[in-house]
Amino acid sequence: MKSGYRTSSYAALVALLLVSIVGCNTAPKSDEKKDALADEAQAVLKQMQAQDETLRGFLDRGHSHAIFPNVGKGGLGVGGAYGRGVVYRGNEMVGYVDLTQASIGLQAGGQSFAELIVFENEDTFNKFTKGELQFGANVSAIALKTGAGAAATFKNGLAVFVMPKGGLMAELSLSGQQFKYQPK
């Protein structure tokens, strides 16, 4: 039993290390790639708003937001996820952000999704940009569908919307998301 615990702990540590290594460069290296990421983020945000017309009103109530146009997630026992996004204060792009996630538990498969995080106020936004904001098991994402924006509320200063893009993953696991912000 003790050996199984050590193996699981070791595997989780390896997954965390791999996820953190992947996320070393927050902003894309070239101007072309930065522009492509910003364009993709705007296109995905428009797609999310087309799926739920009430999302625009929710964004208007928020202080700022981060959009991750593509987050890849996979796992078999231990797992991880990574995505790169763009941060906006109002309508102005102010920086880039990496999302990394590690998980352990019953899980198998892979999937991709877009994620939108809306910050309610300056305080929550500042915690996010300083790297002081992490999502644990207590933060739940709202699956994007018609009327989700109208029914959404801020919890602890933020709201998270997720739009599935592809893949299939079954999981019953503990995970947390970390963010690394880089100003524009």
GUTI-531811 format. One line per field, with one value per atom (N, C-alpha, C): residue number from 0; x, y, z; residue in three letters. Coordinates in nm, 2 decimals. Layout:
% residues N
n (NUM, ...)
c1 (X, ...)
c2 (Y, ...)
c3 (Z, ...)
res (ALA, ...)
//
This chain:
% residues 184
n (0, 0, 0, 1, 1, 1, 2, 2, 2, 3, 3, 3, 4, 4, 4, 5, 5, 5, 6, 6, 6, 7, 7, 7, 8, 8, 8, 9, 9, 9, 10, 10, 10, 11, 11, 11, 12, 12, 12, 13, 13, 13, 14, 14, 14, 15, 15, 15, 16, 16, 16, 17, 17, 17, 18, 18, 18, 19, 19, 19, 20, 20, 20, 21, 21, 21, 22, 22, 22, 23, 23, 23, 24, 24, 24, 25, 25, 25, 26, 26, 26, 27, 27, 27, 28, 28, 28, 29, 29, 29, 30, 30, 30, 31, 31, 31, 32, 32, 32, 33, 33, 33, 34, 34, 34, 35, 35, 35, 36, 36, 36, 37, 37, 37, 38, 38, 38, 39, 39, 39, 40, 40, 40, 41, 41, 41, 42, 42, 42, 43, 43, 43, 44, 44, 44, 45, 45, 45, 46, 46, 46, 47, 47, 47, 48, 48, 48, 49, 49, 49, 50, 50, 50, 51, 51, 51, 52, 52, 52, 53, 53, 53, 54, 54, 54, 55, 55, 55, 56, 56, 56, 57, 57, 57, 58, 58, 58, 59, 59, 59, 60, 60, 60, 61, 61, 61, 62, 62, 62, 63, 63, 63, 64, 64, 64, 65, 65, 65, 66, 66, 66, 67, 67, 67, 68, 68, 68, 69, 69, 69, 70, 70, 70, 71, 71, 71, 72, 72, 72, 73, 73, 73, 74, 74, 74, 75, 75, 75, 76, 76, 76, 77, 77, 77, 78, 78, 78, 79, 79, 79, 80, 80, 80, 81, 81, 81, 82, 82, 82, 83, 83, 83, 84, 84, 84, 85, 85, 85, 86, 86, 86, 87, 87, 87, 88, 88, 88, 89, 89, 89, 90, 90, 90, 91, 91, 91, 92, 92, 92, 93, 93, 93, 94, 94, 94, 95, 95, 95, 96, 96, 96, 97, 97, 97, 98, 98, 98, 99, 99, 99, 100, 100, 100, 101, 101, 101, 102, 102, 102, 103, 103, 103, 104, 104, 104, 105, 105, 105, 106, 106, 106, 107, 107, 107, 108, 108, 108, 109, 109, 109, 110, 110, 110, 111, 111, 111, 112, 112, 112, 113, 113, 113, 114, 114, 114, 115, 115, 115, 116, 116, 116, 117, 117, 117, 118, 118, 118, 119, 119, 119, 120, 120, 120, 121, 121, 121, 122, 122, 122, 123, 123, 123, 124, 124, 124, 125, 125, 125, 126, 126, 126, 127, 127, 127, 128, 128, 128, 129, 129, 129, 130, 130, 130, 131, 131, 131, 132, 132, 132, 133, 133, 133, 134, 134, 134, 135, 135, 135, 136, 136, 136, 137, 137, 137, 138, 138, 138, 139, 139, 139, 140, 140, 140, 141, 141, 141, 142, 142, 142, 143, 143, 143, 144, 144, 144, 145, 145, 145, 146, 146, 146, 147, 147, 147, 148, 148, 148, 149, 149, 149, 150, 150, 150, 151, 151, 151, 152, 152, 152, 153, 153, 153, 154, 154, 154, 155, 155, 155, 156, 156, 156, 157, 157, 157, 158, 158, 158, 159, 159, 159, 160, 160, 160, 161, 161, 161, 162, 162, 162, 163, 163, 163, 164, 164, 164, 165, 165, 165, 166, 166, 166, 167, 167, 167, 168, 168, 168, 169, 169, 169, 170, 170, 170, 171, 171, 171, 172, 172, 172, 173, 173, 173, 174, 174, 174, 175, 175, 175, 176, 176, 176, 177, 177, 177, 178, 178, 178, 179, 179, 179, 180, 180, 180, 181, 181, 181, 182, 182, 182, 183, 183, 183)
c1 (0.08, 0.00, 0.09, 0.19, 0.28, 0.35, 0.39, 0.45, 0.36, 0.23, 0.13, 0.11, 0.11, 0.10, 0.22, 0.34, 0.46, 0.46, 0.42, 0.41, 0.31, 0.20, 0.10, 0.15, 0.22, 0.27, 0.38, 0.47, 0.57, 0.52, 0.41, 0.35, 0.29, 0.23, 0.17, 0.27, 0.39, 0.50, 0.56, 0.57, 0.62, 0.52, 0.39, 0.29, 0.30, 0.31, 0.33, 0.45, 0.56, 0.69, 0.68, 0.62, 0.60, 0.51, 0.40, 0.31, 0.38, 0.46, 0.53, 0.64, 0.70, 0.80, 0.74, 0.63, 0.56, 0.52, 0.49, 0.44, 0.55, 0.67, 0.78, 0.77, 0.73, 0.72, 0.57, 0.54, 0.40, 0.35, 0.42, 0.39, 0.45, 0.38, 0.45, 0.58, 0.67, 0.80, 0.80, 0.73, 0.73, 0.61, 0.62, 0.50, 0.39, 0.43, 0.33, 0.25, 0.32, 0.25, 0.16, 0.21, 0.13, 0.00, 0.02, -0.10, -0.20, -0.14, -0.23, -0.30, -0.24, -0.30, -0.41, -0.39, -0.49, -0.61, -0.58, -0.69, -0.77, -0.70, -0.77, -0.86, -0.80, -0.88, -1.01, -0.99, -1.11, -1.21, -1.17, -1.26, -1.33, -1.26, -1.33, -1.43, -1.39, -1.48, -1.61, -1.59, -1.71, -1.80, -1.73, -1.80, -1.88, -1.82, -1.88, -2.00, -1.99, -2.10, -2.21, -2.18, -2.28, -2.36, -2.29, -2.36, -2.45, -2.41, -2.49, -2.49, -2.59, -2.60, -2.60, -2.63, -2.63, -2.49, -2.39, -2.25, -2.20, -2.23, -2.18, -2.22, -2.35, -2.39, -2.31, -2.28, -2.20, -2.06, -2.00, -1.87, -1.87, -1.98, -1.99, -2.00, -2.05, -2.06, -1.92, -1.84, -1.70, -1.60, -1.50, -1.39, -1.29, -1.26, -1.17, -1.19, -1.11, -1.13, -1.00, -0.99, -0.89, -0.95, -0.91, -0.96, -0.85, -0.88, -0.79, -0.86, -0.81, -0.88, -0.87, -0.77, -0.75, -0.67, -0.73, -0.67, -0.67, -0.56, -0.55, -0.54, -0.61, -0.61, -0.61, -0.53, -0.52, -0.48, -0.51, -0.47, -0.51, -0.44, -0.46, -0.41, -0.50, -0.46, -0.41, -0.30, -0.25, -0.27, -0.29, -0.31, -0.26, -0.28, -0.24, -0.31, -0.30, -0.36, -0.27, -0.28, -0.20, -0.28, -0.27, -0.33, -0.27, -0.27, -0.21, -0.32, -0.33, -0.44, -0.40, -0.50, -0.49, -0.57, -0.52, -0.59, -0.63, -0.76, -0.82, -0.87, -0.84, -0.91, -1.00, -1.13, -1.23, -1.21, -1.19, -1.17, -1.02, -0.93, -0.79, -0.71, -0.64, -0.55, -0.43, -0.41, -0.31, -0.20, -0.22, -0.11, -0.14, -0.05, -0.07, -0.07, -0.12, -0.13, -0.12, -0.06, -0.05, -0.14, -0.21, -0.29, -0.22, -0.19, -0.14, -0.23, -0.25, -0.33, -0.27, -0.27, -0.23, -0.34, -0.36, -0.47, -0.43, -0.49, -0.47, -0.60, -0.63, -0.75, -0.79, -0.92, -0.98, -1.00, -0.92, -0.94, -0.87, -0.93, -0.88, -0.93, -0.84, -0.88, -0.81, -0.87, -0.81, -0.92, -0.91, -1.00, -0.94, -1.01, -0.97, -1.09, -1.07, -1.18, -1.12, -1.22, -1.18, -1.23, -1.16, -1.20, -1.20, -1.30, -1.31, -1.32, -1.24, -1.24, -1.28, -1.39, -1.43, -1.40, -1.33, -1.29, -1.39, -1.45, -1.55, -1.50, -1.37, -1.33, -1.17, -1.12, -0.98, -0.90, -0.95, -0.88, -0.85, -0.95, -0.94, -0.84, -0.86, -0.77, -0.63, -0.60, -0.46, -0.41, -0.48, -0.44, -0.40, -0.48, -0.45, -0.32, -0.30, -0.18, -0.06, -0.07, 0.05, 0.07, -0.01, 0.02, -0.03, -0.12, -0.17, -0.31, -0.35, -0.48, -0.47, -0.52, -0.51, -0.65, -0.69, -0.82, -0.80, -0.88, -0.88, -1.00, -1.03, -1.14, -1.27, -1.27, -1.39, -1.44, -1.37, -1.41, -1.47, -1.60, -1.66, -1.69, -1.66, -1.68, -1.83, -1.87, -2.01, -1.99, -2.06, -2.06, -2.14, -2.08, -2.14, -2.26, -2.37, -2.49, -2.58, -2.69, -2.78, -2.83, -2.81, -2.86, -2.76, -2.64, -2.55, -2.50, -2.48, -2.43, -2.54, -2.66, -2.77, -2.78, -2.76, -2.77, -2.64, -2.53, -2.40, -2.39, -2.32, -2.29, -2.14, -2.08, -1.94, -1.93, -1.83, -1.80, -1.65, -1.63, -1.49, -1.43, -1.51, -1.46, -1.44, -1.48, -1.47, -1.57, -1.58, -1.67, -1.59, -1.61, -1.54, -1.64, -1.62, -1.70, -1.62, -1.67, -1.59, -1.68, -1.61, -1.67, -1.60, -1.66, -1.59, -1.56, -1.44, -1.41, -1.40, -1.35, -1.33, -1.27, -1.28, -1.23, -1.33, -1.28, -1.36, -1.28, -1.32, -1.25, -1.34, -1.32, -1.40, -1.31, -1.36, -1.27, -1.35, -1.29, -1.33, -1.19, -1.15, -1.01, -1.01, -0.90, -0.86, -0.77, -0.80, -0.71, -0.71, -0.61, -0.61, -0.54, -0.58, -0.53, -0.44, -0.33, -0.24, -0.22, -0.19, -0.17, -0.04, 0.01, 0.13, 0.10, 0.11, 0.07, 0.20, 0.19, 0.30, 0.24, 0.27, 0.21, 0.25, 0.17, 0.19, 0.32)
c2 (-0.12, 0.00, 0.13, 0.12, 0.24, 0.26, 0.16, 0.17, 0.24, 0.20, 0.26, 0.41, 0.45, 0.59, 0.66, 0.61, 0.67, 0.69, 0.58, 0.59, 0.69, 0.70, 0.81, 0.95, 0.96, 1.09, 1.13, 1.03, 1.06, 1.10, 1.02, 1.05, 1.19, 1.23, 1.37, 1.47, 1.45, 1.54, 1.56, 1.45, 1.45, 1.53, 1.50, 1.58, 1.73, 1.77, 1.91, 1.97, 1.90, 1.94, 1.96, 1.86, 1.87, 1.99, 2.01, 2.12, 2.25, 2.26, 2.39, 2.42, 2.31, 2.33, 2.38, 2.32, 2.36, 2.51, 2.56, 2.70, 2.80, 2.77, 2.86, 3.00, 3.00, 3.12, 3.17, 3.27, 3.31, 3.37, 3.47, 3.53, 3.46, 3.45, 3.40, 3.48, 3.42, 3.48, 3.58, 3.56, 3.65, 3.74, 3.86, 3.95, 3.88, 3.80, 3.73, 3.63, 3.56, 3.46, 3.54, 3.65, 3.73, 3.78, 3.83, 3.87, 3.76, 3.64, 3.52, 3.48, 3.48, 3.45, 3.55, 3.68, 3.78, 3.76, 3.74, 3.72, 3.59, 3.48, 3.36, 3.38, 3.46, 3.49, 3.56, 3.67, 3.75, 3.66, 3.57, 3.49, 3.39, 3.33, 3.24, 3.32, 3.44, 3.51, 3.55, 3.58, 3.61, 3.48, 3.37, 3.24, 3.21, 3.24, 3.21, 3.31, 3.43, 3.52, 3.49, 3.43, 3.38, 3.26, 3.18, 3.06, 3.11, 3.22, 3.28, 3.43, 3.48, 3.63, 3.71, 3.64, 3.71, 3.72, 3.66, 3.66, 3.81, 3.88, 4.02, 4.10, 4.09, 4.17, 4.13, 4.00, 3.96, 4.02, 4.02, 4.08, 4.22, 4.29, 4.44, 4.46, 4.37, 4.38, 4.36, 4.29, 4.26, 4.37, 4.36, 4.46, 4.43, 4.30, 4.26, 4.11, 4.06, 3.91, 3.86, 3.73, 3.65, 3.55, 3.53, 3.43, 3.34, 3.21, 3.10, 3.04, 3.06, 3.01, 2.86, 2.80, 2.65, 2.60, 2.52, 2.45, 2.30, 2.24, 2.10, 2.03, 1.92, 1.85, 1.70, 1.63, 1.48, 1.41, 1.29, 1.22, 1.07, 1.00, 0.86, 0.83, 0.85, 0.84, 0.98, 1.03, 1.16, 1.24, 1.37, 1.44, 1.58, 1.65, 1.79, 1.86, 1.99, 2.08, 2.20, 2.26, 2.38, 2.46, 2.59, 2.68, 2.82, 2.89, 3.02, 3.12, 3.23, 3.33, 3.47, 3.55, 3.70, 3.76, 3.87, 3.94, 4.07, 4.11, 4.24, 4.31, 4.44, 4.53, 4.62, 4.60, 4.66, 4.60, 4.68, 4.64, 4.64, 4.68, 4.69, 4.57, 4.51, 4.40, 4.45, 4.39, 4.43, 4.33, 4.21, 4.11, 3.97, 3.88, 3.74, 3.65, 3.53, 3.45, 3.30, 3.22, 3.08, 3.02, 2.91, 2.83, 2.69, 2.65, 2.51, 2.44, 2.32, 2.24, 2.10, 2.06, 1.92, 1.85, 1.72, 1.65, 1.51, 1.46, 1.32, 1.26, 1.13, 1.07, 0.98, 0.94, 0.86, 0.95, 0.93, 1.00, 0.93, 0.95, 0.88, 0.96, 0.99, 1.06, 1.19, 1.26, 1.39, 1.48, 1.61, 1.70, 1.84, 1.92, 2.06, 2.14, 2.26, 2.35, 2.50, 2.59, 2.73, 2.77, 2.86, 2.91, 3.06, 3.11, 3.26, 3.28, 3.37, 3.40, 3.55, 3.58, 3.72, 3.76, 3.87, 3.93, 4.03, 4.02, 4.11, 4.25, 4.26, 4.39, 4.40, 4.52, 4.55, 4.46, 4.43, 4.35, 4.21, 4.14, 4.01, 4.01, 4.11, 4.12, 4.14, 4.22, 4.24, 4.11, 4.03, 3.91, 3.81, 3.81, 3.73, 3.77, 3.90, 3.95, 3.93, 3.93, 3.91, 3.76, 3.67, 3.53, 3.48, 3.55, 3.51, 3.44, 3.42, 3.35, 3.22, 3.12, 2.98, 2.92, 2.84, 2.77, 2.63, 2.60, 2.47, 2.39, 2.29, 2.20, 2.28, 2.39, 2.46, 2.56, 2.58, 2.67, 2.58, 2.62, 2.54, 2.63, 2.57, 2.64, 2.62, 2.72, 2.72, 2.68, 2.57, 2.52, 2.62, 2.67, 2.77, 2.71, 2.77, 2.74, 2.86, 2.86, 2.98, 3.01, 3.14, 3.19, 3.17, 3.12, 3.10, 3.23, 3.33, 3.46, 3.53, 3.51, 3.57, 3.51, 3.38, 3.30, 3.30, 3.35, 3.34, 3.45, 3.41, 3.50, 3.49, 3.60, 3.60, 3.52, 3.44, 3.37, 3.40, 3.46, 3.50, 3.60, 3.68, 3.78, 3.74, 3.62, 3.57, 3.48, 3.46, 3.36, 3.30, 3.17, 3.09, 3.03, 3.05, 2.99, 2.90, 2.78, 2.68, 2.64, 2.64, 2.60, 2.47, 2.35, 2.24, 2.25, 2.20, 2.20, 2.07, 1.97, 1.83, 1.74, 1.61, 1.51, 1.46, 1.36, 1.30, 1.26, 1.30, 1.27, 1.24, 1.13, 1.09, 1.12, 1.19, 1.21, 1.23, 1.19, 1.21, 1.23, 1.36, 1.38, 1.52, 1.54, 1.67, 1.74, 1.86, 1.94, 2.09, 2.16, 2.30, 2.37, 2.49, 2.57, 2.68, 2.70, 2.81, 2.90, 3.02, 3.12, 3.20, 3.23, 3.31, 3.42, 3.55, 3.66, 3.74, 3.79, 3.88, 4.00, 4.12, 4.24, 4.25, 4.32, 4.34, 4.41)
c3 (0.00, 0.00, 0.00, 0.08, 0.09, -0.04, -0.12, -0.25, -0.35, -0.35, -0.44, -0.41, -0.29, -0.25, -0.30, -0.28, -0.33, -0.48, -0.55, -0.70, -0.74, -0.68, -0.72, -0.69, -0.57, -0.54, -0.64, -0.67, -0.77, -0.90, -0.95, -1.08, -1.08, -0.97, -0.96, -0.96, -0.90, -0.90, -1.04, -1.11, -1.25, -1.33, -1.32, -1.40, -1.37, -1.24, -1.21, -1.27, -1.27, -1.32, -1.47, -1.54, -1.69, -1.73, -1.65, -1.68, -1.66, -1.56, -1.53, -1.63, -1.68, -1.79, -1.92, -1.95, -2.08, -2.07, -1.95, -1.94, -1.91, -1.95, -1.92, -1.99, -2.11, -2.19, -2.20, -2.12, -2.11, -2.25, -2.30, -2.42, -2.54, -2.65, -2.77, -2.80, -2.87, -2.89, -3.00, -3.11, -3.22, -3.22, -3.29, -3.30, -3.38, -3.48, -3.56, -3.47, -3.38, -3.30, -3.19, -3.14, -3.05, -3.11, -3.24, -3.31, -3.34, -3.37, -3.40, -3.27, -3.16, -3.03, -3.00, -3.01, -2.99, -3.08, -3.21, -3.31, -3.27, -3.24, -3.20, -3.07, -2.98, -2.86, -2.89, -2.97, -3.01, -3.09, -3.18, -3.25, -3.16, -3.06, -2.97, -2.88, -2.84, -2.76, -2.83, -2.96, -3.05, -3.06, -3.08, -3.09, -2.96, -2.84, -2.71, -2.70, -2.75, -2.74, -2.84, -2.95, -3.04, -2.98, -2.91, -2.84, -2.73, -2.66, -2.55, -2.56, -2.61, -2.63, -2.50, -2.38, -2.25, -2.20, -2.26, -2.21, -2.22, -2.32, -2.34, -2.22, -2.17, -2.05, -1.93, -1.91, -1.80, -1.81, -1.93, -1.94, -1.91, -1.95, -1.92, -1.77, -1.69, -1.54, -1.48, -1.55, -1.49, -1.51, -1.44, -1.44, -1.56, -1.58, -1.68, -1.70, -1.80, -1.83, -1.90, -1.89, -1.96, -2.05, -2.17, -2.26, -2.31, -2.29, -2.33, -2.45, -2.57, -2.69, -2.70, -2.65, -2.66, -2.54, -2.46, -2.35, -2.38, -2.38, -2.40, -2.27, -2.25, -2.12, -2.15, -2.07, -2.08, -1.96, -1.94, -1.83, -1.83, -1.75, -1.72, -1.58, -1.48, -1.34, -1.29, -1.35, -1.33, -1.46, -1.45, -1.58, -1.57, -1.68, -1.68, -1.79, -1.79, -1.89, -1.91, -2.03, -2.06, -2.16, -2.14, -2.24, -2.23, -2.34, -2.34, -2.38, -2.31, -2.33, -2.33, -2.35, -2.35, -2.24, -2.18, -2.07, -2.12, -2.08, -2.12, -2.00, -1.99, -1.89, -1.98, -1.96, -2.05, -2.19, -2.29, -2.42, -2.46, -2.37, -2.40, -2.36, -2.45, -2.42, -2.34, -2.22, -2.13, -2.11, -2.15, -2.13, -2.18, -2.15, -2.18, -2.06, -2.07, -1.95, -1.99, -1.90, -1.92, -1.81, -1.85, -1.76, -1.75, -1.63, -1.61, -1.51, -1.53, -1.43, -1.42, -1.30, -1.27, -1.19, -1.21, -1.15, -1.11, -1.01, -0.98, -0.93, -0.97, -0.94, -1.06, -1.06, -1.16, -1.29, -1.39, -1.51, -1.63, -1.74, -1.86, -1.98, -2.08, -2.20, -2.22, -2.32, -2.35, -2.41, -2.39, -2.45, -2.47, -2.54, -2.56, -2.54, -2.48, -2.45, -2.45, -2.46, -2.44, -2.31, -2.24, -2.11, -2.10, -2.04, -2.02, -1.87, -1.82, -1.67, -1.67, -1.60, -1.58, -1.44, -1.42, -1.29, -1.25, -1.13, -1.09, -1.06, -1.00, -0.95, -0.96, -0.93, -0.94, -0.85, -0.73, -0.63, -0.68, -0.74, -0.79, -0.91, -1.00, -1.11, -1.07, -0.97, -0.92, -0.87, -0.79, -0.74, -0.86, -0.96, -1.08, -1.14, -1.17, -1.24, -1.16, -1.03, -0.94, -0.91, -0.97, -0.95, -0.82, -0.75, -0.62, -0.63, -0.75, -0.76, -0.83, -0.76, -0.80, -0.79, -0.88, -0.87, -0.81, -0.71, -0.65, -0.69, -0.62, -0.64, -0.61, -0.54, -0.50, -0.61, -0.71, -0.82, -0.93, -0.96, -1.07, -1.19, -1.31, -1.43, -1.48, -1.55, -1.61, -1.75, -1.79, -1.93, -2.01, -2.12, -2.20, -2.28, -2.26, -2.33, -2.32, -2.40, -2.41, -2.27, -2.23, -2.10, -1.99, -2.01, -1.90, -1.85, -1.93, -1.89, -1.80, -1.83, -1.75, -1.61, -1.61, -1.48, -1.40, -1.45, -1.38, -1.27, -1.17, -1.06, -1.03, -0.98, -0.94, -0.80, -0.79, -0.67, -0.63, -0.52, -0.48, -0.58, -0.64, -0.73, -0.88, -0.91, -1.05, -1.10, -1.23, -1.29, -1.40, -1.42, -1.52, -1.61, -1.75, -1.85, -1.93, -1.97, -2.05, -2.17, -2.28, -2.41, -2.46, -2.45, -2.51, -2.66, -2.70, -2.84, -2.90, -2.82, -2.88, -2.78, -2.81, -2.72, -2.62, -2.54, -2.44, -2.32, -2.21, -2.09, -1.97, -1.91, -1.79, -1.67, -1.57, -1.46, -1.33, -1.22, -1.09, -1.01, -1.02, -0.97, -0.90, -0.83, -0.77, -0.86, -0.88, -0.97, -0.93, -0.98, -0.95, -1.07, -1.10, -1.21, -1.15, -1.21, -1.18, -1.30, -1.28, -1.39, -1.37, -1.49, -1.50, -1.59, -1.54, -1.62, -1.67, -1.79, -1.84, -1.90, -1.86, -1.92, -2.07, -2.14, -2.29, -2.31)
res (MET, MET, MET, LYS, LYS, LYS, SER, SER, SER, GLY, GLY, GLY, TYR, TYR, TYR, ARG, ARG, ARG, THR, THR, THR, SER, SER, SER, SER, SER, SER, TYR, TYR, TYR, ALA, ALA, ALA, ALA, ALA, ALA, LEU, LEU, LEU, VAL, VAL, VAL, ALA, ALA, ALA, LEU, LEU, LEU, LEU, LEU, LEU, LEU, LEU, LEU, VAL, VAL, VAL, SER, SER, SER, ILE, ILE, ILE, VAL, VAL, VAL, GLY, GLY, GLY, CYS, CYS, CYS, ASN, ASN, ASN, THR, THR, THR, ALA, ALA, ALA, PRO, PRO, PRO, LYS, LYS, LYS, SER, SER, SER, ASP, ASP, ASP, GLU, GLU, GLU, LYS, LYS, LYS, LYS, LYS, LYS, ASP, ASP, ASP, ALA, ALA, ALA, LEU, LEU, LEU, ALA, ALA, ALA, ASP, ASP, ASP, GLU, GLU, GLU, ALA, ALA, ALA, GLN, GLN, GLN, ALA, ALA, ALA, VAL, VAL, VAL, LEU, LEU, LEU, LYS, LYS, LYS, GLN, GLN, GLN, MET, MET, MET, GLN, GLN, GLN, ALA, ALA, ALA, GLN, GLN, GLN, ASP, ASP, ASP, GLU, GLU, GLU, THR, THR, THR, LEU, LEU, LEU, ARG, ARG, ARG, GLY, GLY, GLY, PHE, PHE, PHE, LEU, LEU, LEU, ASP, ASP, ASP, ARG, ARG, ARG, GLY, GLY, GLY, HIS, HIS, HIS, SER, SER, SER, HIS, HIS, HIS, ALA, ALA, ALA, ILE, ILE, ILE, PHE, PHE, PHE, PRO, PRO, PRO, ASN, ASN, ASN, VAL, VAL, VAL, GLY, GLY, GLY, LYS, LYS, LYS, GLY, GLY, GLY, GLY, GLY, GLY, LEU, LEU, LEU, GLY, GLY, GLY, VAL, VAL, VAL, GLY, GLY, GLY, GLY, GLY, GLY, ALA, ALA, ALA, TYR, TYR, TYR, GLY, GLY, GLY, ARG, ARG, ARG, GLY, GLY, GLY, VAL, VAL, VAL, VAL, VAL, VAL, TYR, TYR, TYR, ARG, ARG, ARG, GLY, GLY, GLY, ASN, ASN, ASN, GLU, GLU, GLU, MET, MET, MET, VAL, VAL, VAL, GLY, GLY, GLY, TYR, TYR, TYR, VAL, VAL, VAL, ASP, ASP, ASP, LEU, LEU, LEU, THR, THR, THR, GLN, GLN, GLN, ALA, ALA, ALA, SER, SER, SER, ILE, ILE, ILE, GLY, GLY, GLY, LEU, LEU, LEU, GLN, GLN, GLN, ALA, ALA, ALA, GLY, GLY, GLY, GLY, GLY, GLY, GLN, GLN, GLN, SER, SER, SER, PHE, PHE, PHE, ALA, ALA, ALA, GLU, GLU, GLU, LEU, LEU, LEU, ILE, ILE, ILE, VAL, VAL, VAL, PHE, PHE, PHE, GLU, GLU, GLU, ASN, ASN, ASN, GLU, GLU, GLU, ASP, ASP, ASP, THR, THR, THR, PHE, PHE, PHE, ASN, ASN, ASN, LYS, LYS, LYS, PHE, PHE, PHE, THR, THR, THR, LYS, LYS, LYS, GLY, GLY, GLY, GLU, GLU, GLU, LEU, LEU, LEU, GLN, GLN, GLN, PHE, PHE, PHE, GLY, GLY, GLY, ALA, ALA, ALA, ASN, ASN, ASN, VAL, VAL, VAL, SER, SER, SER, ALA, ALA, ALA, ILE, ILE, ILE, ALA, ALA, ALA, LEU, LEU, LEU, LYS, LYS, LYS, THR, THR, THR, GLY, GLY, GLY, ALA, ALA, ALA, GLY, GLY, GLY, ALA, ALA, ALA, ALA, ALA, ALA, ALA, ALA, ALA, THR, THR, THR, PHE, PHE, PHE, LYS, LYS, LYS, ASN, ASN, ASN, GLY, GLY, GLY, LEU, LEU, LEU, ALA, ALA, ALA, VAL, VAL, VAL, PHE, PHE, PHE, VAL, VAL, VAL, MET, MET, MET, PRO, PRO, PRO, LYS, LYS, LYS, GLY, GLY, GLY, GLY, GLY, GLY, LEU, LEU, LEU, MET, MET, MET, ALA, ALA, ALA, GLU, GLU, GLU, LEU, LEU, LEU, SER, SER, SER, LEU, LEU, LEU, SER, SER, SER, GLY, GLY, GLY, GLN, GLN, GLN, GLN, GLN, GLN, PHE, PHE, PHE, LYS, LYS, LYS, TYR, TYR, TYR, GLN, GLN, GLN, PRO, PRO, PRO, LYS, LYS, LYS)
//
